[in-house]
């Protein structure tokens, strides 16, 4: 099962299409990034000679820049793989506007078939700044997806020269809508709500009233409630795979963000 069946009946073949991308497309693209694109295009000397930014603002900027380059590389590899399978029947194009999504999958007439967003997460980032905050009302149940990739710097030595390049060590490909359902359920459980397109949370200064969310909505580590992590059998399959992704990123992170607590104080 591939794209053809999904296009004809997206609701029926959504899960089959998801598995197709998870198993047949993205792993090959990630392998190509790690073997060729990253070592050739994103490599640098060891940090003793070529240090990374340390200032908080510069650090955030460089991670955003590197994430964008990984988006370019991975999407290009995916398009090459799709072309090898389907010829010119499909194209993975960049979105021109700076908004959801990052990419459109289009048919040979350039008609959009589905949307794909990509979020790159640096394992060394304690904040994990990537955020998924697109409202459910703007998402299609069957045609909007997100690729999350976790990456870290890998050091190599060749000819006595030490150099490093970013490597993708884990990924997940999930329905944006299904993940959004769990994200919004957490917001409601914390006493918040979405009203007229705005995310509102209980005010700490004026009890009984609401205020605009200060920027926490959609942060990766806040999407799933901690008690739901402990009771993961209740999660939908897409969110369950996202939880696996978070767990694997956490194993490489400087601070444990998957504390085994049932209360959710994040």
Secondary structure, DSSP 4 states (H G I P E B T S, - for coil): --HHHHHH-HHHHHHHHHHHIIIIIHHHHHHHIIIIIHHHHS-EE-TTTSPPP-SHHHHHHHHHHHHHHHHHHHHHHHHHHHHHHHGGGEEEEE-SSSSS-SEEEEETT--EEEEEEEEEEETT-SS---B----GGG--TTTEEEEEEEEEEEEEEETTEEEEEEEEEEEEEEEHHHHHHHHHHHHHHTT-EEETTEEEEE-SSSTT-EEE--S-TTBGGGSS-HHHHHTGGGS-HHHHHHHHHHHHHHTTSSS------SS---
